[in-house]
């Protein structure tokens, strides 16, 4: 396991990321309207707000009526549908005043067909033998591919990223399809960005080579696919935990994976978490918050959203009271308080606990110093009585959902209802 050459900002260690789909968030889809949700998000407990791309969207070869967020017309301007740069800067200040951080989506692999670089710097792009611009792949017809063999592009792109740190005081970036851009560019970018301000970098990738010099957290697609497969009856609980354990064992020290049941891509193209996971939604949500990694909530998951949000058109979120709000609040609270659930090397180890029903019971514990959390989930449609085969170290535990105290012998012999879950925190 190699030693990383960068330092992760300390403030991510016990935080949860919340992805903001600004277009669909409110009737107007503006910064001003979104700001009204900040007290609610603060009460929910999320610590990092990730905004999908804020820049103007290209018109040439646009898909749908509004186009894709990821078809960037100009990197240093704001989509007028959302508001102005000054309004975004004011929003960032409000978020910071509430003790939360801000990261924005960055699309480094491609731009819109009508980006000004196509005229000012045409050599920034890949072109065919006739000199025509090219999409990255046949399906992405609304964007064209950038050419990172040109070193001048590197300096221009990094300068555009620095703009948002200097002007808006953002705290980092979520980088779209990061593995499609050369790792050397990202290494170079991280060095220069940290010179402006120490940043948090999240990569949409599973490639570990991006972790040594550039990124702090990468996607845990393997876990998401495992969650989907378990809900579809394709794998059992012990296989799901095995996927999780293997992912942790092969991660470099000090980094983490992003755990999620939903994000903008998964929601729009494969269905909401409710649509895919059904009755398994709650226990699998508990897993994404208590397995090693950094949890993500997508816009309106806390409101029990069951709809697919349109990718290229308007489709406003329906905000309502839902049981998922309380579940997320509890999970975020223990994530913040209990060091065993912190992210990366700050957090605890991961030990799978053996039971007599490994097909249906996912049980494990996380321990760091004197902090310990035990998680037991019933991933079946029947009540299960279980016996944990390993000894439990603590003498007293708190069930974080019922607020009842238990001793270790009680935890080792319990019954869990269908699709039920227990999270026990060792009392100090």
C-alpha positions in Angstrom: 0.0 0.0 0.0 1.6 3.2 -1.2 1.9 6.4 0.8 -0.1 9.3 -0.6 1.7 12.5 -1.6 -1.1 14.8 -0.7 -2.9 15.7 2.5 -6.7 15.5 2.8 -8.4 18.4 4.4 -9.4 17.5 8.0 -13.0 18.8 7.8 -14.2 15.9 5.6 -13.5 13.3 8.2 -17.1 13.0 9.6 -19.1 14.7 6.9 -21.9 13.6 4.5 -22.1 15.0 1.0 -25.4 16.2 -0.4 -25.8 16.5 -4.2 -27.8 19.6 -5.4 -29.7 19.3 -8.6 -30.4 23.0 -8.8 -32.6 23.0 -11.9 -35.1 20.6 -10.3 -34.8 21.7 -6.7 -37.4 24.6 -6.8 -40.0 26.0 -9.2 -37.5 28.6 -10.5 -34.4 26.5 -10.1 -32.4 29.5 -8.8 -29.7 30.2 -6.2 -32.2 32.5 -4.4 -34.9 29.9 -4.1 -32.4 27.2 -3.1 -31.1 29.4 -0.2 -34.5 29.0 1.5 -33.6 25.3 1.9 -30.4 25.9 3.8 -31.8 25.8 7.3 -33.5 22.5 6.5 -30.3 21.0 5.1 -28.4 22.3 8.2 -31.0 20.5 10.4 -30.7 17.4 8.3 -27.0 17.4 9.2 -25.2 17.3 5.8 -21.8 19.1 5.8 -20.8 19.3 2.1 -23.1 20.6 -0.6 -22.1 19.4 -4.1 -23.6 21.6 -6.9 -24.0 20.0 -10.3 -22.4 22.2 -13.0 -23.3 25.9 -12.7 -22.1 27.1 -16.0 -24.1 28.1 -19.1 -25.2 25.2 -21.3 -24.3 24.9 -25.0 -27.1 25.5 -27.5 -25.6 23.7 -30.5 -26.6 20.0 -30.7 -28.4 20.5 -27.3 -30.4 17.6 -26.0 -33.9 18.2 -24.7 -35.3 21.7 -24.1 -32.7 22.8 -21.5 -29.7 20.6 -22.3 -27.3 18.7 -20.2 -25.6 20.4 -17.2 -22.4 18.7 -18.5 -22.3 20.5 -21.8 -20.3 23.5 -20.7 -20.5 26.7 -22.8 -18.1 28.8 -20.7 -16.2 27.6 -17.6 -16.1 31.0 -15.8 -19.7 32.1 -16.2 -22.9 31.2 -14.5 -26.0 29.8 -16.2 -28.4 32.7 -16.2 -31.3 30.3 -15.5 -29.8 29.9 -12.0 -28.9 33.5 -11.3 -25.7 35.5 -11.3 -22.2 35.0 -10.1 -22.8 37.5 -7.3 -25.8 35.6 -6.2 -23.8 32.4 -6.1 -21.0 34.0 -4.1 -23.6 35.2 -1.6 -25.0 31.7 -1.4 -21.6 30.2 -0.7 -21.2 32.8 2.1 -24.5 31.7 3.6 -23.5 28.1 3.4 -20.2 28.8 5.1 -21.9 30.9 7.8 -23.9 27.8 8.6 -20.8 25.7 9.0 -21.1 23.8 5.7 -18.8 23.5 2.7 -19.3 23.9 -1.0 -17.9 21.8 -3.9 -18.9 22.2 -7.6 -19.0 19.8 -10.5 -16.1 20.1 -12.9 -16.3 18.8 -16.5 -12.7 18.6 -17.8 -13.1 16.0 -20.5 -15.3 17.9 -23.0 -17.2 21.1 -23.7 -20.2 22.2 -25.6 -19.9 22.5 -29.4 -20.3 26.3 -29.1 -17.7 26.9 -26.3 -15.6 29.9 -27.1 -12.5 27.8 -27.1 -13.6 26.3 -30.5 -12.8 29.7 -32.0 -10.1 31.0 -29.6 -8.2 27.8 -29.1 -9.3 25.1 -31.6 -6.1 23.1 -30.9 -7.6 22.4 -27.4 -9.8 19.8 -29.1 -9.4 16.4 -30.7 -10.3 16.5 -34.5 -10.6 14.1 -37.3 -8.6 14.1 -40.5 -10.9 16.8 -41.9 -10.4 19.0 -38.9 -13.8 18.4 -37.5 -14.5 18.4 -33.8 -15.4 15.0 -32.3 -17.7 13.9 -29.5 -16.0 11.7 -26.8 -18.2 8.8 -27.9 -21.1 8.3 -30.3 -23.8 8.8 -27.7 -22.5 12.1 -26.3 -23.5 14.1 -29.3 -24.0 17.4 -27.5 -20.3 17.7 -26.5 -16.9 17.6 -28.0 -13.7 16.0 -26.7 -10.7 18.0 -25.4 -7.1 17.2 -26.3 -4.9 16.8 -23.3 -1.9 16.1 -25.5 -1.8 19.9 -25.7 0.0 21.3 -22.6 -1.5 24.8 -23.1 -5.0 23.3 -22.3 -3.7 22.1 -18.9 -2.8 25.7 -17.8 -6.0 27.2 -19.2 -8.2 24.6 -17.5 -6.4 24.9 -14.2 -6.8 28.6 -14.3 -10.6 28.2 -14.9 -10.8 26.0 -11.8 -8.7 28.5 -9.7 -11.2 31.2 -10.8 -14.0 29.5 -8.7 -11.8 29.2 -5.6 -10.6 32.8 -5.8 -13.9 34.4 -6.8 -16.5 32.3 -5.0 -14.4 30.8 -2.2 -15.6 27.2 -3.0 -14.0 24.4 -1.1 -13.3 21.8 -3.8 -14.5 19.9 -6.8 -16.4 16.8 -7.9 -14.7 15.9 -11.2 -16.9 14.3 -13.8 -15.6 11.1 -15.4 -12.2 11.9 -14.1 -10.5 8.8 -15.5 -11.2 10.0 -19.1 -8.6 12.7 -18.5 -4.9 11.9 -18.0 -3.9 11.3 -14.4 -0.9 13.6 -14.9 -3.2 16.5 -15.5 -5.1 15.9 -12.3 -1.9 15.6 -10.3 -0.8 18.9 -11.7 -4.1 20.5 -11.0 -4.3 19.4 -7.4 -0.8 20.9 -6.7 -1.9 24.3 -8.1 -5.3 24.4 -6.5 -3.9 23.6 -3.1 -1.6 26.6 -3.6 -4.6 28.8 -3.7 -6.6 27.0 -0.9 -6.5 23.5 0.5 -9.3 21.7 -1.4 -11.3 18.6 -1.2 -11.3 16.5 -4.5 -13.9 13.9 -5.3 -13.5 11.9 -8.5 -16.2 10.1 -10.5 -14.0 7.1 -11.0 -12.9 3.8 -9.5 -9.3 4.2 -10.7 -6.8 4.1 -7.7 -4.0 5.8 -9.7 -5.9 9.1 -9.2 -5.6 8.9 -5.5 -1.8 9.3 -5.0 -1.4 12.9 -6.0 -4.9 14.2 -7.0 -8.1 13.0 -5.3 -9.3 12.2 -1.8 -12.4 10.2 -2.5 -13.5 8.0 -5.5 -16.8 6.4 -6.4 -17.9 3.1 -4.9 -19.7 1.8 -8.0 -19.1 -1.8 -6.9 -21.1 -1.3 -3.7 -24.0 0.4 -5.6 -24.1 -2.5 -8.1 -24.1 -4.9 -5.1 -27.0 -3.1 -3.5 -29.0 -3.3 -6.7 -28.2 -6.9 -7.2 -29.2 -7.8 -3.7 -32.5 -6.1 -4.0 -33.0 -8.0 -7.3 -32.3 -11.3 -5.6 -29.1 -11.9 -7.6 -26.7 -12.0 -4.5 -27.0 -12.6 -0.8 -26.0 -10.6 2.2 -22.6 -12.3 2.7 -21.6 -11.6 -0.9 -22.5 -7.9 -0.5 -20.3 -7.7 2.6 -17.5 -9.5 0.8 -17.6 -6.8 -2.0 -17.4 -4.1 0.7 -14.5 -5.8 2.5 -12.5 -6.3 -0.6 -12.9 -2.7 -1.6 -11.7 -1.5 1.8 -8.7 -3.9 1.9 -7.3 -2.6 -1.4 -7.7 1.1 -0.8 -4.6 3.2 -0.2 -4.2 4.5 3.3 -6.0 7.8 4.0 -8.5 7.7 1.2 -12.1 6.7 1.0 -14.9 5.6 -1.4 -18.2 7.4 -1.9 -21.1 5.2 -0.8 -24.6 5.9 -2.2 -27.9 4.4 -3.2 -28.6 7.2 -5.7 -27.0 10.1 -7.7 -28.1 12.1 -10.7 -27.0 9.5 -13.2 -28.5 6.5 -11.4 -31.7 8.3 -10.7 -32.3 9.6 -14.3 -31.2 6.5 -16.2 -31.8 3.5 -13.9 -34.4 4.8 -11.5 -34.7 6.3 -8.0 -33.5 4.3 -5.0 -37.0 3.5 -4.1 -37.7 2.2 -7.6 -34.6 -0.1 -7.6 -34.3 -1.1 -3.9 -38.0 -1.3 -2.9 -38.3 -2.7 0.7 -34.6 -2.9 1.0 -34.2 0.9 0.8 -33.9 1.5 4.6 -31.5 -1.3 5.6 -29.3 -0.6 2.5 -29.2 3.1 3.3 -28.0 2.1 6.8 -25.2 0.1 5.2 -24.1 3.0 3.0 -23.7 5.2 6.1 -22.0 2.7 8.4 -19.7 0.8 6.0 -16.3 2.4 5.5 -16.5 5.4 3.2 -18.2 8.8 2.7 -22.0 8.8 2.4 -23.9 10.7 -0.3 -27.5 11.9 -0.4 -29.0 13.0 -3.7 -31.5 15.8 -4.0 -34.9 14.8 -2.4 -33.9 11.4 -1.2 -34.6 12.8 2.3 -38.1 13.5 1.1 -38.7 10.0 -0.1 -38.6 11.0 -3.8 -39.6 8.0 -6.0 -39.5 9.8 -9.3 -36.8 9.9 -12.0 -35.7 13.5 -12.4 -35.4 14.6 -16.0 -31.8 15.1 -17.2 -32.4 17.5 -20.1 -35.7 19.1 -19.2 -37.5 20.7 -16.2 -39.1 18.3 -13.6 -39.5 20.0 -10.3 -39.0 18.0 -7.0 -42.1 17.4 -4.8 -41.1 18.3 -1.3 -42.9 16.5 1.5 -42.5 15.0 5.0 -41.1 11.5 4.9 -39.6 8.8 7.2 -36.3 9.0 5.3 -35.7 12.4 6.8 -35.6 11.0 10.3 -33.5 8.0 9.2 -30.9 10.3 7.6 -30.8 12.6 10.6 -30.0 9.7 12.9 -27.4 8.2 10.6 -25.7 11.6 10.1 -25.7 12.3 13.8 -23.9 9.0 14.7 -21.5 9.5 11.7 -20.5 12.9 13.2 -20.3 11.8 16.8 -18.7 8.3 16.6 -15.1 8.2 15.5 -15.4 4.6 14.4 -17.6 5.8 11.4 -15.3 8.6 10.3 -13.9 8.7 6.8 -10.5 7.4 5.8 -7.7 6.8 8.2 -9.6 8.8 10.9 -12.2 6.1 11.1 -12.4 2.5 12.4 -11.7 -0.9 11.0 -14.3 -3.1 9.5 -15.0 -6.6 10.9 -17.7 -8.9 9.5 -19.6 -10.6 12.3 -20.6 -14.3 11.8 -24.2 -15.4 12.2 -26.1 -18.6 11.6 -27.9 -16.9 8.7 -25.3 -15.3 6.5 -27.5 -15.3 3.4 -29.9 -12.8 4.9 -28.1 -11.1 7.8 -25.4 -8.5 7.2 -23.6 -7.9 10.5 -20.4 -6.1 11.2 -18.6 -3.8 13.7 -16.4 -0.7 13.4 -13.9 0.1 16.1 -11.6 3.1 16.6 -9.9 3.6 19.9 -12.7 3.5 22.5 -15.4 4.1 19.9 -17.4 1.1 18.6 -20.5 0.6 16.5 -22.3 -2.7 15.7 -24.6 -2.8 12.7 -27.0 -5.7 12.0 -29.4 -5.7 9.1 -32.0 -8.2 8.0 -32.0 -8.3 4.2 -35.0 -10.6 3.9 -38.8 -10.5 4.1 -39.0 -12.7 7.2 -38.3 -12.1 10.9 -35.0 -13.6 11.9 -33.7 -14.6 15.3 -29.9 -14.6 15.3 -26.9 -15.3 17.4 -23.7 -13.4 16.9 -20.8 -15.9 17.1 -18.1 -13.5 18.1 -17.9 -11.9 21.5 -18.9 -8.3 21.9 -16.3 -6.3 23.8 -18.4 -3.6 25.4 -20.6 -3.9 28.5 -23.3 -1.4 27.6 -24.6 -0.4 24.2 -27.2 2.2 23.0 -29.6 1.3 20.2 -29.4 4.6 18.3 -32.9 4.3 16.8 -34.8 3.4 20.0 -32.5 5.1 22.5 -32.6 2.0 24.7 -29.6 0.5 26.4 -28.6 -3.1 26.1 -25.8 -5.3 27.5 -23.6 -7.4 25.2 -25.3 -10.7 25.9 -28.7 -9.1 24.8 -27.2 -8.0 21.5 -25.8 -11.4 20.8 -29.3 -13.0 20.9 -31.9 -10.7 19.2 -34.7 -10.9 16.7 -34.9 -8.5 13.7 -38.1 -7.9 11.7 -38.2 -8.2 7.9 -36.0 -5.5 6.3 -35.1 -4.3 9.8 -31.9 -3.0 11.2 -30.1 -2.3 14.4 -27.2 0.1 15.0 -25.6 -0.2 18.5 -23.2 2.3 19.8 -20.9 1.3 22.7 -21.4 3.6 25.7 -18.2 5.2 27.0 
